């Protein structure tokens, strides 16, 4: 139990927000203010990891698009007042 508590603390220090594990690990994660995902098998953990990485990739793509658009918008000339 102490090993699991130490592992959760290390993940928190690494800025992890979600931990996948057995019910005890999920409970410890939630006590530490993290999100816990219950995993009943290694296959479930792999699938959850793949899904999380897919979401992360999608977010990075959207951030890159927004940064590109922001860069383009900075170089569009501003209109002049007719006066």
mmCIF file of the N, C-alpha and C atoms, coordinates in Angstrom:
data_MODEL
# 
_entry.id   MODEL 
# 
loop_
_atom_site.group_PDB 
_atom_site.id 
_atom_site.type_symbol 
_atom_site.label_atom_id 
_atom_site.label_alt_id 
_atom_site.label_comp_id 
_atom_site.label_asym_id 
_atom_site.label_entity_id 
_atom_site.label_seq_id 
_atom_site.pdbx_PDB_ins_code 
_atom_site.Cartn_x 
_atom_site.Cartn_y 
_atom_site.Cartn_z 
_atom_site.occupancy 
_atom_site.B_iso_or_equiv 
_atom_site.pdbx_formal_charge 
_atom_site.auth_seq_id 
_atom_site.auth_comp_id 
_atom_site.auth_asym_id 
_atom_site.auth_atom_id 
_atom_site.pdbx_PDB_model_num 
ATOM 1   N N  . UNK A 1 1  ? 0.825   -1.197 0.000   1.00 0.00 ? 1  UNK A N  1 
ATOM 2   C CA . UNK A 1 1  ? 0.000   0.000  0.000   1.00 0.00 ? 1  UNK A CA 1 
ATOM 3   C C  . UNK A 1 1  ? 0.868   1.259  0.000   1.00 0.00 ? 1  UNK A C  1 
ATOM 4   N N  . UNK A 1 2  ? 1.955   1.213  0.749   1.00 0.00 ? 2  UNK A N  1 
ATOM 5   C CA . UNK A 1 2  ? 2.842   2.378  0.811   1.00 0.00 ? 2  UNK A CA 1 
ATOM 6   C C  . UNK A 1 2  ? 3.517   2.624  -0.540  1.00 0.00 ? 2  UNK A C  1 
ATOM 7   N N  . UNK A 1 3  ? 3.837   1.536  -1.264  1.00 0.00 ? 3  UNK A N  1 
ATOM 8   C CA . UNK A 1 3  ? 4.422   1.690  -2.597  1.00 0.00 ? 3  UNK A CA 1 
ATOM 9   C C  . UNK A 1 3  ? 3.455   2.395  -3.537  1.00 0.00 ? 3  UNK A C  1 
ATOM 10  N N  . UNK A 1 4  ? 2.188   2.025  -3.457  1.00 0.00 ? 4  UNK A N  1 
ATOM 11  C CA . UNK A 1 4  ? 1.171   2.656  -4.303  1.00 0.00 ? 4  UNK A CA 1 
ATOM 12  C C  . UNK A 1 4  ? 1.024   4.126  -3.943  1.00 0.00 ? 4  UNK A C  1 
ATOM 13  N N  . UNK A 1 5  ? 1.029   4.435  -2.665  1.00 0.00 ? 5  UNK A N  1 
ATOM 14  C CA . UNK A 1 5  ? 0.920   5.828  -2.212  1.00 0.00 ? 5  UNK A CA 1 
ATOM 15  C C  . UNK A 1 5  ? 2.118   6.646  -2.721  1.00 0.00 ? 5  UNK A C  1 
ATOM 16  N N  . UNK A 1 6  ? 3.315   6.065  -2.640  1.00 0.00 ? 6  UNK A N  1 
ATOM 17  C CA . UNK A 1 6  ? 4.513   6.748  -3.133  1.00 0.00 ? 6  UNK A CA 1 
ATOM 18  C C  . UNK A 1 6  ? 4.445   6.962  -4.646  1.00 0.00 ? 6  UNK A C  1 
ATOM 19  N N  . UNK A 1 7  ? 3.957   5.968  -5.362  1.00 0.00 ? 7  UNK A N  1 
ATOM 20  C CA . UNK A 1 7  ? 3.844   6.078  -6.819  1.00 0.00 ? 7  UNK A CA 1 
ATOM 21  C C  . UNK A 1 7  ? 2.862   7.179  -7.204  1.00 0.00 ? 7  UNK A C  1 
ATOM 22  N N  . UNK A 1 8  ? 1.739   7.261  -6.508  1.00 0.00 ? 8  UNK A N  1 
ATOM 23  C CA . UNK A 1 8  ? 0.756   8.313  -6.778  1.00 0.00 ? 8  UNK A CA 1 
ATOM 24  C C  . UNK A 1 8  ? 1.375   9.679  -6.494  1.00 0.00 ? 8  UNK A C  1 
ATOM 25  N N  . UNK A 1 9  ? 2.108   9.790  -5.415  1.00 0.00 ? 9  UNK A N  1 
ATOM 26  C CA . UNK A 1 9  ? 2.753   11.059 -5.077  1.00 0.00 ? 9  UNK A CA 1 
ATOM 27  C C  . UNK A 1 9  ? 3.771   11.456 -6.151  1.00 0.00 ? 9  UNK A C  1 
ATOM 28  N N  . UNK A 1 10 ? 4.537   10.480 -6.658  1.00 0.00 ? 10 UNK A N  1 
ATOM 29  C CA . UNK A 1 10 ? 5.504   10.773 -7.728  1.00 0.00 ? 10 UNK A CA 1 
ATOM 30  C C  . UNK A 1 10 ? 4.789   11.258 -8.982  1.00 0.00 ? 10 UNK A C  1 
ATOM 31  N N  . UNK A 1 11 ? 3.676   10.631 -9.311  1.00 0.00 ? 11 UNK A N  1 
ATOM 32  C CA . UNK A 1 11 ? 2.916   11.053 -10.496 1.00 0.00 ? 11 UNK A CA 1 
ATOM 33  C C  . UNK A 1 11 ? 2.378   12.473 -10.318 1.00 0.00 ? 11 UNK A C  1 
ATOM 34  N N  . UNK A 1 12 ? 1.941   12.782 -9.118  1.00 0.00 ? 12 UNK A N  1 
ATOM 35  C CA . UNK A 1 12 ? 1.448   14.140 -8.841  1.00 0.00 ? 12 UNK A CA 1 
ATOM 36  C C  . UNK A 1 12 ? 2.575   15.156 -8.999  1.00 0.00 ? 12 UNK A C  1 
ATOM 37  N N  . UNK A 1 13 ? 3.762   14.827 -8.495  1.00 0.00 ? 13 UNK A N  1 
ATOM 38  C CA . UNK A 1 13 ? 4.918   15.714 -8.606  1.00 0.00 ? 13 UNK A CA 1 
ATOM 39  C C  . UNK A 1 13 ? 5.333   15.921 -10.058 1.00 0.00 ? 13 UNK A C  1 
ATOM 40  N N  . UNK A 1 14 ? 5.034   14.939 -10.919 1.00 0.00 ? 14 UNK A N  1 
ATOM 41  C CA . UNK A 1 14 ? 5.337   15.040 -12.347 1.00 0.00 ? 14 UNK A CA 1 
ATOM 42  C C  . UNK A 1 14 ? 4.211   15.738 -13.120 1.00 0.00 ? 14 UNK A C  1 
ATOM 43  N N  . UNK A 1 15 ? 3.252   16.276 -12.385 1.00 0.00 ? 15 UNK A N  1 
ATOM 44  C CA . UNK A 1 15 ? 2.108   17.002 -12.956 1.00 0.00 ? 15 UNK A CA 1 
ATOM 45  C C  . UNK A 1 15 ? 1.140   16.113 -13.729 1.00 0.00 ? 15 UNK A C  1 
ATOM 46  N N  . UNK A 1 16 ? 1.122   14.828 -13.424 1.00 0.00 ? 16 UNK A N  1 
ATOM 47  C CA . UNK A 1 16 ? 0.114   13.948 -14.017 1.00 0.00 ? 16 UNK A CA 1 
ATOM 48  C C  . UNK A 1 16 ? -1.233  14.314 -13.410 1.00 0.00 ? 16 UNK A C  1 
ATOM 49  N N  . UNK A 1 17 ? -2.264  14.253 -14.215 1.00 0.00 ? 17 UNK A N  1 
ATOM 50  C CA . UNK A 1 17 ? -3.589  14.587 -13.720 1.00 0.00 ? 17 UNK A CA 1 
ATOM 51  C C  . UNK A 1 17 ? -4.481  13.361 -13.593 1.00 0.00 ? 17 UNK A C  1 
ATOM 52  N N  . UNK A 1 18 ? -4.133  12.295 -14.302 1.00 0.00 ? 18 UNK A N  1 
ATOM 53  C CA . UNK A 1 18 ? -4.939  11.084 -14.300 1.00 0.00 ? 18 UNK A CA 1 
ATOM 54  C C  . UNK A 1 18 ? -4.037  9.877  -14.095 1.00 0.00 ? 18 UNK A C  1 
ATOM 55  N N  . UNK A 1 19 ? -4.493  8.955  -13.264 1.00 0.00 ? 19 UNK A N  1 
ATOM 56  C CA . UNK A 1 19 ? -3.751  7.730  -13.000 1.00 0.00 ? 19 UNK A CA 1 
ATOM 57  C C  . UNK A 1 19 ? -4.667  6.546  -13.269 1.00 0.00 ? 19 UNK A C  1 
ATOM 58  N N  . UNK A 1 20 ? -4.152  5.574  -13.992 1.00 0.00 ? 20 UNK A N  1 
ATOM 59  C CA . UNK A 1 20 ? -4.897  4.358  -14.307 1.00 0.00 ? 20 UNK A CA 1 
ATOM 60  C C  . UNK A 1 20 ? -4.383  3.254  -13.400 1.00 0.00 ? 20 UNK A C  1 
ATOM 61  N N  . UNK A 1 21 ? -5.301  2.544  -12.742 1.00 0.00 ? 21 UNK A N  1 
ATOM 62  C CA . UNK A 1 21 ? -4.848  1.468  -11.873 1.00 0.00 ? 21 UNK A CA 1 
ATOM 63  C C  . UNK A 1 21 ? -5.991  0.718  -11.220 1.00 0.00 ? 21 UNK A C  1 
ATOM 64  N N  . UNK A 1 22 ? -5.616  -0.118 -10.272 1.00 0.00 ? 22 UNK A N  1 
ATOM 65  C CA . UNK A 1 22 ? -6.587  -0.905 -9.511  1.00 0.00 ? 22 UNK A CA 1 
ATOM 66  C C  . UNK A 1 22 ? -7.378  0.016  -8.585  1.00 0.00 ? 22 UNK A C  1 
ATOM 67  N N  . UNK A 1 23 ? -8.393  -0.527 -7.951  1.00 0.00 ? 23 UNK A N  1 
ATOM 68  C CA . UNK A 1 23 ? -9.284  0.294  -7.127  1.00 0.00 ? 23 UNK A CA 1 
ATOM 69  C C  . UNK A 1 23 ? -8.538  1.037  -6.030  1.00 0.00 ? 23 UNK A C  1 
ATOM 70  N N  . UNK A 1 24 ? -7.545  0.418  -5.427  1.00 0.00 ? 24 UNK A N  1 
ATOM 71  C CA . UNK A 1 24 ? -6.767  1.080  -4.383  1.00 0.00 ? 24 UNK A CA 1 
ATOM 72  C C  . UNK A 1 24 ? -6.016  2.284  -4.947  1.00 0.00 ? 24 UNK A C  1 
ATOM 73  N N  . UNK A 1 25 ? -5.424  2.123  -6.124  1.00 0.00 ? 25 UNK A N  1 
ATOM 74  C CA . UNK A 1 25 ? -4.679  3.210  -6.756  1.00 0.00 ? 25 UNK A CA 1 
ATOM 75  C C  . UNK A 1 25 ? -5.628  4.351  -7.135  1.00 0.00 ? 25 UNK A C  1 
ATOM 76  N N  . UNK A 1 26 ? -6.797  4.002  -7.651  1.00 0.00 ? 26 UNK A N  1 
ATOM 77  C CA . UNK A 1 26 ? -7.790  5.025  -8.005  1.00 0.00 ? 26 UNK A CA 1 
ATOM 78  C C  . UNK A 1 26 ? -8.193  5.809  -6.766  1.00 0.00 ? 26 UNK A C  1 
ATOM 79  N N  . UNK A 1 27 ? -8.415  5.114  -5.665  1.00 0.00 ? 27 UNK A N  1 
ATOM 80  C CA . UNK A 1 27 ? -8.795  5.774  -4.411  1.00 0.00 ? 27 UNK A CA 1 
ATOM 81  C C  . UNK A 1 27 ? -7.677  6.704  -3.931  1.00 0.00 ? 27 UNK A C  1 
ATOM 82  N N  . UNK A 1 28 ? -6.437  6.249  -3.989  1.00 0.00 ? 28 UNK A N  1 
ATOM 83  C CA . UNK A 1 28 ? -5.308  7.082  -3.580  1.00 0.00 ? 28 UNK A CA 1 
ATOM 84  C C  . UNK A 1 28 ? -5.153  8.293  -4.490  1.00 0.00 ? 28 UNK A C  1 
ATOM 85  N N  . UNK A 1 29 ? -5.354  8.095  -5.797  1.00 0.00 ? 29 UNK A N  1 
ATOM 86  C CA . UNK A 1 29 ? -5.261  9.200  -6.750  1.00 0.00 ? 29 UNK A CA 1 
ATOM 87  C C  . UNK A 1 29 ? -6.303  10.264 -6.432  1.00 0.00 ? 29 UNK A C  1 
ATOM 88  N N  . UNK A 1 30 ? -7.529  9.832  -6.186  1.00 0.00 ? 30 UNK A N  1 
ATOM 89  C CA . UNK A 1 30 ? -8.596  10.782 -5.893  1.00 0.00 ? 30 UNK A CA 1 
ATOM 90  C C  . UNK A 1 30 ? -8.357  11.492 -4.571  1.00 0.00 ? 30 UNK A C  1 
ATOM 91  N N  . UNK A 1 31 ? -7.798  10.805 -3.585  1.00 0.00 ? 31 UNK A N  1 
ATOM 92  C CA . UNK A 1 31 ? -7.451  11.449 -2.313  1.00 0.00 ? 31 UNK A CA 1 
ATOM 93  C C  . UNK A 1 31 ? -6.368  12.516 -2.520  1.00 0.00 ? 31 UNK A C  1 
ATOM 94  N N  . UNK A 1 32 ? -5.513  12.306 -3.531  1.00 0.00 ? 32 UNK A N  1 
ATOM 95  C CA . UNK A 1 32 ? -4.436  13.248 -3.820  1.00 0.00 ? 32 UNK A CA 1 
ATOM 96  C C  . UNK A 1 32 ? -4.902  14.361 -4.755  1.00 0.00 ? 32 UNK A C  1 
ATOM 97  N N  . UNK A 1 33 ? -6.200  14.363 -5.085  1.00 0.00 ? 33 UNK A N  1 
ATOM 98  C CA . UNK A 1 33 ? -6.735  15.409 -5.961  1.00 0.00 ? 33 UNK A CA 1 
ATOM 99  C C  . UNK A 1 33 ? -6.554  15.132 -7.436  1.00 0.00 ? 33 UNK A C  1 
ATOM 100 N N  . UNK A 1 34 ? -6.244  13.895 -7.780  1.00 0.00 ? 34 UNK A N  1 
ATOM 101 C CA . UNK A 1 34 ? -6.067  13.503 -9.175  1.00 0.00 ? 34 UNK A CA 1 
ATOM 102 C C  . UNK A 1 34 ? -7.278  12.718 -9.650  1.00 0.00 ? 34 UNK A C  1 
ATOM 103 N N  . UNK A 1 35 ? -7.337  12.511 -10.946 1.00 0.00 ? 35 UNK A N  1 
ATOM 104 C CA . UNK A 1 35 ? -8.423  11.715 -11.514 1.00 0.00 ? 35 UNK A CA 1 
ATOM 105 C C  . UNK A 1 35 ? -7.937  10.278 -11.614 1.00 0.00 ? 35 UNK A C  1 
ATOM 106 N N  . UNK A 1 36 ? -8.735  9.356  -11.129 1.00 0.00 ? 36 UNK A N  1 
ATOM 107 C CA . UNK A 1 36 ? -8.381  7.940  -11.187 1.00 0.00 ? 36 UNK A CA 1 
ATOM 108 C C  . UNK A 1 36 ? -9.271  7.192  -12.162 1.00 0.00 ? 36 UNK A C  1 
ATOM 109 N N  . UNK A 1 37 ? -8.662  6.336  -12.974 1.00 0.00 ? 37 UNK A N  1 
ATOM 110 C CA . UNK A 1 37 ? -9.399  5.504  -13.918 1.00 0.00 ? 37 UNK A CA 1 
ATOM 111 C C  . UNK A 1 37 ? -9.164  4.057  -13.525 1.00 0.00 ? 37 UNK A C  1 
ATOM 112 N N  . UNK A 1 38 ? -10.250 3.366  -13.244 1.00 0.00 ? 38 UNK A N  1 
ATOM 113 C CA . UNK A 1 38 ? -10.163 1.973  -12.819 1.00 0.00 ? 38 UNK A CA 1 
ATOM 114 C C  . UNK A 1 38 ? -9.811  1.085  -14.000 1.00 0.00 ? 38 UNK A C  1 
ATOM 115 N N  . UNK A 1 39 ? -8.794  0.265  -13.814 1.00 0.00 ? 39 UNK A N  1 
ATOM 116 C CA . UNK A 1 39 ? -8.364  -0.667 -14.852 1.00 0.00 ? 39 UNK A CA 1 
ATOM 117 C C  . UNK A 1 39 ? -8.454  -2.077 -14.290 1.00 0.00 ? 39 UNK A C  1 
ATOM 118 N N  . UNK A 1 40 ? -9.133  -2.928 -15.015 1.00 0.00 ? 40 UNK A N  1 
ATOM 119 C CA . UNK A 1 40 ? -9.261  -4.303 -14.552 1.00 0.00 ? 40 UNK A CA 1 
ATOM 120 C C  . UNK A 1 40 ? -8.295  -5.229 -15.271 1.00 0.00 ? 40 UNK A C  1 
ATOM 121 N N  . UNK A 1 41 ? -7.604  -4.718 -16.293 1.00 0.00 ? 41 UNK A N  1 
ATOM 122 C CA . UNK A 1 41 ? -6.645  -5.543 -17.011 1.00 0.00 ? 41 UNK A CA 1 
ATOM 123 C C  . UNK A 1 41 ? -5.600  -4.675 -17.700 1.00 0.00 ? 41 UNK A C  1 
ATOM 124 N N  . UNK A 1 42 ? -4.520  -5.306 -18.100 1.00 0.00 ? 42 UNK A N  1 
ATOM 125 C CA . UNK A 1 42 ? -3.470  -4.586 -18.827 1.00 0.00 ? 42 UNK A CA 1 
ATOM 126 C C  . UNK A 1 42 ? -4.000  -4.084 -20.164 1.00 0.00 ? 42 UNK A C  1 
ATOM 127 N N  . UNK A 1 43 ? -4.886  -4.853 -20.788 1.00 0.00 ? 43 UNK A N  1 
ATOM 128 C CA . UNK A 1 43 ? -5.465  -4.437 -22.072 1.00 0.00 ? 43 UNK A CA 1 
ATOM 129 C C  . UNK A 1 43 ? -6.283  -3.160 -21.906 1.00 0.00 ? 43 UNK A C  1 
ATOM 130 N N  . UNK A 1 44 ? -7.045  -3.076 -20.830 1.00 0.00 ? 44 UNK A N  1 
ATOM 131 C CA . UNK A 1 44 ? -7.836  -1.873 -20.555 1.00 0.00 ? 44 UNK A CA 1 
ATOM 132 C C  . UNK A 1 44 ? -6.915  -0.670 -20.346 1.00 0.00 ? 44 UNK A C  1 
ATOM 133 N N  . UNK A 1 45 ? -5.828  -0.877 -19.639 1.00 0.00 ? 45 UNK A N  1 
ATOM 134 C CA . UNK A 1 45 ? -4.876  0.204  -19.398 1.00 0.00 ? 45 UNK A CA 1 
ATOM 135 C C  . UNK A 1 45 ? -4.255  0.674  -20.709 1.00 0.00 ? 45 UNK A C  1 
ATOM 136 N N  . UNK A 1 46 ? -3.903  -0.259 -21.586 1.00 0.00 ? 46 UNK A N  1 
ATOM 137 C CA . UNK A 1 46 ? -3.336  0.105  -22.887 1.00 0.00 ? 46 UNK A CA 1 
ATOM 138 C C  . UNK A 1 46 ? -4.332  0.905  -23.717 1.00 0.00 ? 46 UNK A C  1 
ATOM 139 N N  . UNK A 1 47 ? -5.582  0.470  -23.719 1.00 0.00 ? 47 UNK A N  1 
ATOM 140 C CA . UNK A 1 47 ? -6.612  1.182  -24.481 1.00 0.00 ? 47 UNK A CA 1 
ATOM 141 C C  . UNK A 1 47 ? -6.819  2.589  -23.931 1.00 0.00 ? 47 UNK A C  1 
ATOM 142 N N  . UNK A 1 48 ? -6.851  2.725  -22.618 1.00 0.00 ? 48 UNK A N  1 
ATOM 143 C CA . UNK A 1 48 ? -7.025  4.045  -22.000 1.00 0.00 ? 48 UNK A CA 1 
ATOM 144 C C  . UNK A 1 48 ? -5.842  4.946  -22.342 1.00 0.00 ? 48 UNK A C  1 
ATOM 145 N N  . UNK A 1 49 ? -4.660  4.389  -22.327 1.00 0.00 ? 49 UNK A N  1 
ATOM 146 C CA . UNK A 1 49 ? -3.460  5.163  -22.670 1.00 0.00 ? 49 UNK A CA 1 
ATOM 147 C C  . UNK A 1 49 ? -3.504  5.607  -24.128 1.00 0.00 ? 49 UNK A C  1 
ATOM 148 N N  . UNK A 1 50 ? -3.879  4.716  -25.021 1.00 0.00 ? 50 UNK A N  1 
ATOM 149 C CA . UNK A 1 50 ? -3.981  5.066  -26.438 1.00 0.00 ? 50 UNK A CA 1 
ATOM 150 C C  . UNK A 1 50 ? -5.010  6.161  -26.664 1.00 0.00 ? 50 UNK A C  1 
ATOM 151 N N  . UNK A 1 51 ? -6.136  6.064  -25.973 1.00 0.00 ? 51 UNK A N  1 
ATOM 152 C CA . UNK A 1 51 ? -7.173  7.089  -26.104 1.00 0.00 ? 51 UNK A CA 1 
ATOM 153 C C  . UNK A 1 51 ? -6.670  8.434  -25.574 1.00 0.00 ? 51 UNK A C  1 
ATOM 154 N N  . UNK A 1 52 ? -5.994  8.414  -24.445 1.00 0.00 ? 52 UNK A N  1 
ATOM 155 C CA . UNK A 1 52 ? -5.461  9.653  -23.874 1.00 0.00 ? 52 UNK A CA 1 
ATOM 156 C C  . UNK A 1 52 ? -4.434  10.284 -24.811 1.00 0.00 ? 52 UNK A C  1 
ATOM 157 N N  . UNK A 1 53 ? -3.569  9.460  -25.396 1.00 0.00 ? 53 UNK A N  1 
ATOM 158 C CA . UNK A 1 53 ? -2.575  9.989  -26.333 1.00 0.00 ? 53 UNK A CA 1 
ATOM 159 C C  . UNK A 1 53 ? -3.239  10.559 -27.579 1.00 0.00 ? 53 UNK A C  1 
ATOM 160 N N  . UNK A 1 54 ? -4.324  9.931  -28.025 1.00 0.00 ? 54 UNK A N  1 
ATOM 161 C CA . UNK A 1 54 ? -5.065  10.456 -29.172 1.00 0.00 ? 54 UNK A CA 1 
ATOM 162 C C  . UNK A 1 54 ? -5.673  11.814 -28.868 1.00 0.00 ? 54 UNK A C  1 
ATOM 163 N N  . UNK A 1 55 ? -6.227  11.952 -27.681 1.00 0.00 ? 55 UNK A N  1 
ATOM 164 C CA . UNK A 1 55 ? -6.808  13.233 -27.267 1.00 0.00 ? 55 UNK A CA 1 
ATOM 165 C C  . UNK A 1 55 ? -5.712  14.292 -27.180 1.00 0.00 ? 55 UNK A C  1 
ATOM 166 N N  . UNK A 1 56 ? -4.581  13.929 -26.602 1.00 0.00 ? 56 UNK A N  1 
ATOM 167 C CA . UNK A 1 56 ? -3.461  14.856 -26.487 1.00 0.00 ? 56 UNK A CA 1 
ATOM 168 C C  . UNK A 1 56 ? -2.986  15.309 -27.867 1.00 0.00 ? 56 UNK A C  1 
ATOM 169 N N  . UNK A 1 57 ? -2.873  14.376 -28.794 1.00 0.00 ? 57 UNK A N  1 
ATOM 170 C CA . UNK A 1 57 ? -2.443  14.721 -30.152 1.00 0.00 ? 57 UNK A CA 1 
ATOM 171 C C  . UNK A 1 57 ? -3.433  15.699 -30.790 1.00 0.00 ? 57 UNK A C  1 
ATOM 172 N N  . UNK A 1 58 ? -4.723  15.426 -30.646 1.00 0.00 ? 58 UNK A N  1 
ATOM 173 C CA . UNK A 1 58 ? -5.740  16.324 -31.194 1.00 0.00 ? 58 UNK A CA 1 
ATOM 174 C C  . UNK A 1 58 ? -5.651  17.721 -30.609 1.00 0.00 ? 58 UNK A C  1 
ATOM 175 N N  . UNK A 1 59 ? -5.406  17.808 -29.316 1.00 0.00 ? 59 UNK A N  1 
ATOM 176 C CA . UNK A 1 59 ? -5.275  19.117 -28.674 1.00 0.00 ? 59 UNK A CA 1 
ATOM 177 C C  . UNK A 1 59 ? -4.045  19.854 -29.188 1.00 0.00 ? 59 UNK A C  1 
ATOM 178 N N  . UNK A 1 60 ? -2.961  19.141 -29.392 1.00 0.00 ? 60 UNK A N  1 
ATOM 179 C CA . UNK A 1 60 ? -1.742  19.773 -29.897 1.00 0.00 ? 60 UNK A CA 1 
ATOM 180 C C  . UNK A 1 60 ? -1.940  20.287 -31.321 1.00 0.00 ? 60 UNK A C  1 
ATOM 181 N N  . UNK A 1 61 ? -2.660  19.533 -32.137 1.00 0.00 ? 61 UNK A N  1 
ATOM 182 C CA . UNK A 1 61 ? -2.945  19.967 -33.500 1.00 0.00 ? 61 UNK A CA 1 
ATOM 183 C C  . UNK A 1 61 ? -3.773  21.253 -33.470 1.00 0.00 ? 61 UNK A C  1 
ATOM 184 N N  . UNK A 1 62 ? -4.790  21.292 -32.620 1.00 0.00 ? 62 UNK A N  1 
ATOM 185 C CA . UNK A 1 62 ? -5.637  22.489 -32.523 1.00 0.00 ? 62 UNK A CA 1 
ATOM 186 C C  . UNK A 1 62 ? -4.852  23.691 -32.014 1.00 0.00 ? 62 UNK A C  1 
ATOM 187 N N  . UNK A 1 63 ? -3.973  23.484 -31.053 1.00 0.00 ? 63 UNK A N  1 
ATOM 188 C CA . UNK A 1 63 ? -3.135  24.580 -30.546 1.00 0.00 ? 63 UNK A CA 1 
ATOM 189 C C  . UNK A 1 63 ? -2.238  25.108 -31.652 1.00 0.00 ? 63 UNK A C  1 
ATOM 190 N N  . UNK A 1 64 ? -1.662  24.211 -32.451 1.00 0.00 ? 64 UNK A N  1 
ATOM 191 C CA . UNK A 1 64 ? -0.796  24.639 -33.560 1.00 0.00 ? 64 UNK A CA 1 
ATOM 192 C C  . UNK A 1 64 ? -1.600  25.453 -34.576 1.00 0.00 ? 64 UNK A C  1 
ATOM 193 N N  . UNK A 1 65 ? -2.829  25.028 -34.858 1.00 0.00 ? 65 UNK A N  1 
ATOM 194 C CA . UNK A 1 65 ? -3.682  25.776 -35.790 1.00 0.00 ? 65 UNK A CA 1 
ATOM 195 C C  . UNK A 1 65 ? -3.978  27.173 -35.249 1.00 0.00 ? 65 UNK A C  1 
ATOM 196 N N  . UNK A 1 66 ? -4.301  27.262 -33.969 1.00 0.00 ? 66 UNK A N  1 
ATOM 197 C CA . UNK A 1 66 ? -4.602  28.563 -33.368 1.00 0.00 ? 66 UNK A CA 1 
ATOM 198 C C  . UNK A 1 66 ? -3.388  29.477 -33.380 1.00 0.00 ? 66 UNK A C  1 
ATOM 199 N N  . UNK A 1 67 ? -2.227  28.938 -33.108 1.00 0.00 ? 67 UNK A N  1 
ATOM 200 C CA . UNK A 1 67 ? -1.000  29.748 -33.134 1.00 0.00 ? 67 UNK A CA 1 
ATOM 201 C C  . UNK A 1 67 ? -0.709  30.241 -34.546 1.00 0.00 ? 67 UNK A C  1 
ATOM 202 N N  . UNK A 1 68 ? -0.918  29.382 -35.535 1.00 0.00 ? 68 UNK A N  1 
ATOM 203 C CA . UNK A 1 68 ? -0.711  29.780 -36.928 1.00 0.00 ? 68 UNK A CA 1 
ATOM 204 C C  . UNK A 1 68 ? -1.682  30.894 -37.308 1.00 0.00 ? 68 UNK A C  1 
ATOM 205 N N  . UNK A 1 69 ? -2.943  30.730 -36.969 1.00 0.00 ? 69 UNK A N  1 
ATOM 206 C CA . UNK A 1 69 ? -3.944  31.742 -37.273 1.00 0.00 ? 69 UNK A CA 1 
ATOM 207 C C  . UNK A 1 69 ? -3.610  33.055 -36.572 1.00 0.00 ? 69 UNK A C  1 
ATOM 208 N N  . UNK A 1 70 ? -3.185  32.988 -35.337 1.00 0.00 ? 70 UNK A N  1 
ATOM 209 C CA . UNK A 1 70 ? -2.801  34.194 -34.604 1.00 0.00 ? 70 UNK A CA 1 
ATOM 210 C C  . UNK A 1 70 ? -1.645  34.902 -35.309 1.00 0.00 ? 70 UNK A C  1 
ATOM 211 N N  . UNK A 1 71 ? -0.673  34.134 -35.780 1.00 0.00 ? 71 UNK A N  1 
ATOM 212 C CA . UNK A 1 71 ? 0.448   34.716 -36.509 1.00 0.00 ? 71 UNK A CA 1 
ATOM 213 C C  . UNK A 1 71 ? 0.009   35.391 -37.794 1.00 0.00 ? 71 UNK A C  1 
ATOM 214 N N  . UNK A 1 72 ? -0.904  34.779 -38.511 1.00 0.00 ? 72 UNK A N  1 
ATOM 215 C CA . UNK A 1 72 ? -1.424  35.368 -39.748 1.00 0.00 ? 72 UNK A CA 1 
ATOM 216 C C  . UNK A 1 72 ? -2.180  36.655 -39.442 1.00 0.00 ? 72 UNK A C  1 
ATOM 217 N N  . UNK A 1 73 ? -3.010  36.622 -38.424 1.00 0.00 ? 73 UNK A N  1 
ATOM 218 C CA . UNK A 1 73 ? -3.823  37.792 -38.083 1.00 0.00 ? 73 UNK A CA 1 
ATOM 219 C C  . UNK A 1 73 ? -2.972  38.984 -37.650 1.00 0.00 ? 73 UNK A C  1 
ATOM 220 N N  . UNK A 1 74 ? -1.816  38.746 -37.091 1.00 0.00 ? 74 UNK A N  1 
ATOM 221 C CA . UNK A 1 74 ? -0.941  39.842 -36.674 1.00 0.00 ? 74 UNK A CA 1 
ATOM 222 C C  . UNK A 1 74 ? -0.431  40.657 -37.857 1.00 0.00 ? 74 UNK A C  1 
ATOM 223 N N  . UNK A 1 75 ? -0.363  40.036 -39.017 1.00 0.00 ? 75 UNK A N  1 
ATOM 224 C CA . UNK A 1 75 ? 0.201   40.713 -40.180 1.00 0.00 ? 75 UNK A CA 1 
ATOM 225 C C  . UNK A 1 75 ? -0.845  41.238 -41.152 1.00 0.00 ? 75 UNK A C  1 
ATOM 226 N N  . UNK A 1 76 ? -2.101  41.143 -40.798 1.00 0.00 ? 76 UNK A N  1 
ATOM 227 C CA . UNK A 1 76 ? -3.146  41.726 -41.633 1.00 0.00 ? 76 UNK A CA 1 
ATOM 228 C C  . UNK A 1 76 ? -3.203  43.216 -41.314 1.00 0.00 ? 76 UNK A C  1 
ATOM 229 N N  . UNK A 1 77 ? -3.097  44.056 -42.343 1.00 0.00 ? 77 UNK A N  1 
ATOM 230 C CA . UNK A 1 77 ? -3.130  45.506 -42.088 1.00 0.00 ? 77 UNK A CA 1 
ATOM 231 C C  . UNK A 1 77 ? -4.450  45.909 -41.459 1.00 0.00 ? 77 UNK A C  1 
ATOM 232 N N  . UNK A 1 78 ? -4.364  46.842 -40.531 1.00 0.00 ? 78 UNK A N  1 
ATOM 233 C CA . UNK A 1 78 ? -5.566  47.347 -39.887 1.00 0.00 ? 78 UNK A CA 1 
ATOM 234 C C  . UNK A 1 78 ? -6.202  48.385 -40.819 1.00 0.00 ? 78 UNK A C  1 
ATOM 235 N N  . UNK A 1 79 ? -7.522  48.453 -40.797 1.00 0.00 ? 79 UNK A N  1 
ATOM 236 C CA . UNK A 1 79 ? -8.225  49.426 -41.625 1.00 0.00 ? 79 UNK A CA 1 
ATOM 237 C C  . UNK A 1 79 ? -7.962  50.848 -41.135 1.00 0.00 ? 79 UNK A C  1 
ATOM 238 N N  . UNK A 1 80 ? -8.118  51.806 -42.050 1.00 0.00 ? 80 UNK A N  1 
ATOM 239 C CA . UNK A 1 80 ? -7.908  53.210 -41.684 1.00 0.00 ? 80 UNK A CA 1 
ATOM 240 C C  . UNK A 1 80 ? -9.257  53.881 -41.521 1.00 0.00 ? 80 UNK A C  1 
ATOM 241 N N  . UNK A 1 81 ? -9.311  54.809 -40.601 1.00 0.00 ? 81 UNK A N  1 
ATOM 242 C CA . UNK A 1 81 ? -10.531 55.580 -40.409 1.00 0.00 ? 81 UNK A CA 1 
ATOM 243 C C  . UNK A 1 81 ? -10.715 56.536 -41.596 1.00 0.00 ? 81 UNK A C  1 
ATOM 244 N N  . UNK A 1 82 ? -11.924 56.599 -42.087 1.00 0.00 ? 82 UNK A N  1 
ATOM 245 C CA . UNK A 1 82 ? -12.220 57.544 -43.173 1.00 0.00 ? 82 UNK A CA 1 
ATOM 246 C C  . UNK A 1 82 ? -12.577 58.864 -42.528 1.00 0.00 ? 82 UNK A C  1 
ATOM 247 N N  . UNK A 1 83 ? -11.710 59.786 -42.515 1.00 0.00 ? 83 UNK A N  1 
ATOM 248 C CA . UNK A 1 83 ? -12.036 61.013 -41.847 1.00 0.00 ? 83 UNK A CA 1 
ATOM 249 C C  . UNK A 1 83 ? -11.181 62.104 -42.113 1.00 0.00 ? 83 UNK A C  1 
# 
